[in-house]
Amino acid sequence: MDSFGKSQSVARVEDVRFLTGQGRYVDDIAPENALFGVVFRSPVAHATIDALDVDAAREAPGVRMVLTADDAERLGVRLGMEFTQVTNRDGTKGAGPQRPFLARGKVRFVGEPLAFVVADTLSQARDAAELIGFDYSDLPAKIDVAPGGATLHDEAPDNLVFDWATGDEAATEKAFAAAAHTVKLRIDDNRIICNSMEPRGAYAEWENDRLHLCFGGQGVWGLKSDLSDAFALPEEQVRVTNPDVGGGFGMKGFAYPEYFMVAAAAKALGVPVRWMSDRTEAMLSDNDGRDLVSEAELAFDADHRITAYRIGSVCNMGAYNSTFAQLIQTELFSRVLTGVYDIQTVWMHATGIFTNTACVDAYRGAGRPEAIFALERIIDYAARELGVDPWELRRKNFIPADRFPYDTATGETYDVGDFARVLGAAEKHADRAGFAARRAESQKAGRLRGQGVCCYIESILGDPSETAEVEFCDDGTVLIYVGTQSNGQGHETVFARFLSDQTGIPMAAISVVQGDSDRIATGGGTGGSRSVTTQNSATLATTAKIIAGFSQFLADDLGVDVGKVAFDDERFRVDGSNETPTMLEVAEMARAKGRADLLKVRETATLPGRSFPNGAHVAEVEIDPETGTVTVERYTVVDDFGNLINPMLAEGQVHGGVAQGIGQAILERVVHDEAGQLLTATFMDYGMPRADTMPMIAFSTEPVPSTANVLGMKGCGEAGTVGALAAVANAVLDAVWDNGIRQVDMPFTPHRMWSVLSDQAGRIAAE
């Protein structure tokens, strides 16, 4: 048996309960006596709060409480929420205005919480919210991302959130001045709404001045700390839990105002309080993703080798700093700034702007999809402008396989990689040789066909440390406590199977415990594709500790030297003895001898470095010029995820990521009017990928095991999205290039593509 896992596909054990309606989500498990909360939200994007009259709402039938910002402060709750700040070019910190969980003084986006109504029933709370009087004086709405305009926060003159840069500006300028060729491209990365299948929700309950908050999220320890600070409680007086979670994708990875509201209301009323978002409410109040405009430039020598890369981005931050927002398009973007290419001279400059829109934060990939999208768009564009093959231009500039470990210009160390091998496999599996014939067939049918490639790399993020604890129970079953949180990825399968592989314990006897800060002391949560790599490394360390303890126990029990005891992944074996007990049998022996210390074992592992998943995506699209409709006809993925623990689950993660990438590329886009009203607040107005949007996805791997962890693994959770954006965009541009079209921005909707093609046809006709 392979001591690092069998790398076999195993069906997800949790799917049976999910598919039969037995999942236990926040709204399923709220206490029966919990009151219902409804958030009264701002109907305008920017205004002063002249009056907030909640008297009628407080007198409405069934209403127990209406919580405002003033009420929260009278209850002793700290109103401001936590967020990160980057360091600007001049050494100052990014702007840090308070983000209150209930608006005070001003409202700054449509959907911002103003009051929280708590009643016996949901309908009573909704009816009472309708009675709230909100008097306000309109202020001009700031929607664009140019500096200036109506000021949102006094702490941010010209609405500038940060002015951040990395690289060597002077060296980059010199390289561009000496270049044989330079290419420049403006790149728009559209704002999207996450739209997880399960919207956000939470309930709170207090007992003996101890808070329990249950919410649908991606980990419990960050929010535990936030609640401890907000309510001035010792951390041991706060318990946070995550039950089953119906999708997170980064959007559920941080604190939201409603979690503080339910906790404050439950404390004041002495009974549990619950809140659940509806879909339009989610679209108004969930943190959005992406939303930046970049100008990318490449410098080349006469042999078409890249000598420098320069990019400037302007990022829409929304009305406030969300938890990780300032990091996304700065530090996290820069982690993979140069992608898979050997570029040592770079300059990146990013500015963030406050606008009267919902906050923007992490969405599947968190900065890395944005960085790879910009780089892969400009290198594809450069190839066409220079008259060279986009595939060969990439090959020429790849980091050679013999140059690893490779230190990038932005301070990352790529441990391993063989990008040419991965691209070669993608070329074969995508049948690039047959593309010309497929394009000719499309032309006969009156359609345009294009093929696009994206070579991506991503950096695994988050805490490199994780803890696993294994408990042998009286009934012969085993619990493994993990510090990550499943949002649908299949953790219950992969973690149980991995422990089974290492110990010989039947998988059916193992249960995974997650998402409870009382039962699990520490954890890094889920995000940044960290879960399997960090958690299984911790499990491996815990297993080694169990084996050492059990071996010593057997040696003492049999009166032999511990060196004569060995474990072969299924049974212990003792030289000179016929004893071959399984791990469960040794646990029973230890229990009978009163050795409880051996029955619950905990260990922490810290990865020595990050791993870097990489791969190549190839998309083929068809465009109907009569309607502008873009369809993705073929899609091929070749990934390097290192050693795979469960190939089936890895492929499923890639499928989901590609779907989100295709969704952003051809359908999804958040739209506000000039007054800041959200025009895409329902699925009637916001395009989402469906079954008929998605092609079949051909998936294969070309693994180069990572040296950054003993298992040789690389994360896979976000890779599909990182590669999909540029692959589809490059395919669309390939389809229209011969028509003289050089610029089209996502999303490639029918109206946008029809307009671009029609306008170009009109220009040609007029010439």
Buried (B, 14 or more C-beta within 10 A) or exposed (E): EEEBBBBEEBEBBBEEEEEEEEBEBBBEEBBEEBBBBBBBBBBBBBBEBEEBEBEBBBEBEBBBBBBBBEBBBEEEBBBBBBBBBBBBEEEEEBBBBBBBBBBBEBBBBBBBBBBBBBBEEBEBBBBBBEBBEBEBEEBBBBBBBEEEBBBBBEEBEEBBBBBBBBBBBEBBBBBBEEBEBBBEBEBBBBBBBBBBEBBBBBBBBBEEEBBBBBBBBBBBBBBBBBBBBBBEBEEEBBBBBBBBBBBBBBBBBBBBBBBBBBBBBBBBBEBBBBBBBEEBBBBBBBBBBBBBBBBBBBBBEEEBBBBBBBBBBBBBBBBBBBBBBBBBBBBBBBBBBBBBBBBBBBBBBBBBBBBBBBBBBBBBBBBBBBBBBBBBBBBBBBBBBBEBEBBEBBBBBBBEBEEBEBEBBBEBEBBBBBBBBBBBBBBEBBBBEEBEEBBEEBEEEEBBBBBBBBBBBBBBBBBBBBBBBBBBBEEEBBBBBBBBBBBBBBBBBBBBBBBBBBBBBBBEBBBBBBBBBBBBEEBBBBBBBBBBBBBBBBBBBBBBBBBBBBBEBBBEBBEBEEEBBEBEBBBBBBEEEEBEBBBBBBBBBBBEEEBEEBBBBBBBBEBEBBBBBBBBBBBBBBBBBEEBBBBBBBBBBBBBBBBBBBBBBBBBBBBBBBBBBBBBBBBBBBEBEEBBBBEBBEEEEBBEBEEEBBBEBBBBBBBBBBBBBBBBBBBBBBBBBBBBBBBBBBBBBBBBBEBEBEEBBBBBBBEBBBEBBEEBEEEEEEE
